[in-house]
Every structure is written in structure tokens, then in C-alpha cells.
């Protein structure tokens, strides 16, 4: 299905979300943020999906936030309609119930790197560049570049990009853990599908639970992870079935402590 400027295609157990604004190197504007949110909802709601891929159409993964989209905003509008709104959507992608692979077919700079950072696995093509150039514009990373990226890649790497303006090649990024694999130009989506098939062959319930456990161990949204795991466990117990039945039948519950 299509959702604005983000296409969602499902084949078997693999969903592919493609950011589609190739004439702007997939730079993000408000419509694209909304489309990303819709795409995440669509993937989340499809019980057949066990793994998802995020990529960009054309020669770019994402050039980050479109300056024309936010450059003229008032400070309060920028903070709320752009930064906070985008942050919520990136968090939505980062907490998808299924593993997410970013197929980096082009540069991932600024907001593009923050977008790649929501994925569990990143596969980059050999020609790409990765960096956080915001301070060169007098701006700061606003879509979790100084938060999620620090937790996932380490503070010093983010310092080098955000403070020093360093831009890394694909191989340099692999050595630093910013990407997990480097492939030939034009092969990122193919490689991502191969890795996705590898993931999809594993137990879907175990994948979802392990993703939550890793997020908790990495101090990423601990409250959600703990409550989701607890809720899943409780929902599978005989006590819950009895509780629902007693409520429906207007009687006292007879719990047996059945797991």
C-alpha cells in the first residue's frame, strides 16, 4: 500500500517501507513524517509481518530534515511542530514490535542518520557517507541524535560527528559500529532482504520479546519494555481468562494461579 510519500510493500513475512521523495534525496518534511507514522502503524497492525526494512527511493537514503520545511518556522513552532513531532515518530519506528533493518542505499546525514538509528540493523552501500552536520548550520540534532545514537553507538562517536563535524565513509562507519555490514553500491536492499529472511525464519514471539529485553538493557524506554513484557505474560495466563470470564458472567473470579 501507499501512504503519502512512504510506500509499504509486504511480501511473505517481510514488510518494506520506502521513503519516496527522490528529487530531494528523500529529505523529510511534515508530510513525510506523517507518512512514516502511518507506515509504522500499517506494519505494526499486520500480524503476518515478522521483520521490516526501511530504505529510500533513488540515490539517497535520506538527506535529513528539509531546511525549506523548518527554516521559516517560529522558534516555538519549530520546537513543537517539528522537533517534538518528529521525535515521537522516530520513537514509534524505534519501538516497532518487529526487528527493523535500515538499507542505506545513499548518504545518511543529520536527520537521515537519526532515521537510520531507529533500526536494529543497518546495512550500508560502500559509497555512502554518515554524519551529523547540524552544528555547522547553528542547529543541534533534534530527532534523538544526542540521545538514542549515544546509547546505541557511544558518546565519543557522536561527539566526533556533532562537535567535530566528522563525516564517515561506509567502511569507517562499520568499524565504529554505525553500520553492521557494507555491500556494493546498489545492493543494500538485496542484502537487507537476505538478512530479513534470516530473521523471519526465527520464532516471531521470541524475536519480539528479545527486542524488548535488549531495549530495556540499553536503557531505551524501560517503562514500555517492562510493561509490554508483563502484559504479554499476563495475557497468556489462565488467571486472565478466568478474570475476563467472571467479569462477563457477573460472578466472583476463581483464580488458580495458572501460568
Secondary structure, 3 states (H helix, E strand, C coil): CEECCEEEEEECCEEEEEECCHHHCCCECHHHHHHHHHHHHHHHHCCCCCEEEEEECCCCCECCECHHHHCCCCHHHHHHHHHHHHHHHHHHHHCCCCEEEEEECCCEECHHHHHHCCCCEEEEECCCEEECCHHHHCCCCCCCCCCHHHHHHCHHHHHHHHCCCCCEEHHHHHHHCCCCEEECCCCHHHHHHHHHHHHHCCCHHHHHHHHHHHHHHCCCCHHHHHHHHHHHHHHCCHHHHHHHHHHHCCCCCCCCCCC
